[in-house]
Amino acid sequence: MNAAILGQVGFIIAIPIALGAWLGLKLDERLGTSPWGLLGLIFVGMAVAGAGVALLIKRYTEDNPVGPSTQRAREAGLAWRREVDEEERKRELER
């Protein structure tokens, strides 16, 4: 993951939450409803931030698909599985 994407994630999270907090404070000052406007709009900002991060992840995975496994990777996985199975059999025999 490169720095540009990490920067985007930071802005996608920070801006909606900060904007919600600021608007919530202004709303509470105007209506005298402290702290409910602040809390409510912070939660709205968190929801917007979550949706933004989900959309960014979706776009990133669409633009950078994971290729199919290579034969070498499959063989390594099978060898690891055989090793784990052998260790489990040894433990069972020791009992």
N, C-alpha and C positions, 0 to 999 in steps of 0.2 A: 504494500500500500504506500503510495507516495504522499509527500507533504501537502500537495494541492487537495487531495481528497480529505486528509485529516483537517485541513483548514476549513473546507466546506462543511464537514461534520460539526466543527466548532461553531461556525456561524449559524448553521441550521438549528443548533440547540440553543445557543446563547441569545440570538436576536428575538425569537418569539417569547422566550421566558422573560427577558429584560423588558420587552415592549409590554407584555402582560402585566408585569409588576408596576411599571410606570403608569400605564392606563388605570390599573386598579387603585393606585394611590390617588390619582387625580379624581377618579370616580368617588372614592371614599371621602376626599376633601369636599367635593361638591355636594354629596348626598348625606354625609355624616354617618356612613355605614361601616366604619372601620371595625374590623379588618376584613370584612367579607368580600368587598370588591377586589382587594389585593389578592386574597387567597383564591377566589374564584377565577380571576384572570391569570394568575400564575398557573393554575391547573389547566386552563384553556391553552396557555402558551406551551405547557408541557405536552399536551395532546398534539398540538400543531408541530412541535419539534419532533415528536415520535413519528408522526406521519411523514414529515420531511426526511428523516433519516431512513425510514422504510423505503420511501421512493428513491432516495439516493442509492441504497443498497440494491434495489431492483434494477435500476439503470446500470449500475456498475457490473452486476452479474450478467446482464444481457449483453453488455459491450465486451466483457471478458469471460467468455464461457470456458469451463474446464473441459479440456479435451478428454478423449477416451483413455482409459488406462492402457499402458503399454504392457506387452507380454512380460517384460522384466519385472514390472511392478506387481503384476498378478502372481508371478512365481515367488516373489519375495513375500507377499501376503500369505500364500499357501504354505511356504516354509515356516513362517512365523506361527501359523495356525497349527501345523504339525508339532512344532516345538512346545507350544502351550498344551496341546493334547497330551503329549508325552509326559510333561511335568505333572499334569493332573492324574495320569495313570500311575505314576510313581508315588504320588501322595496317597492314592487309594490303596496301593499295595502295602504301604507302610502302616496303614491303620489296622 
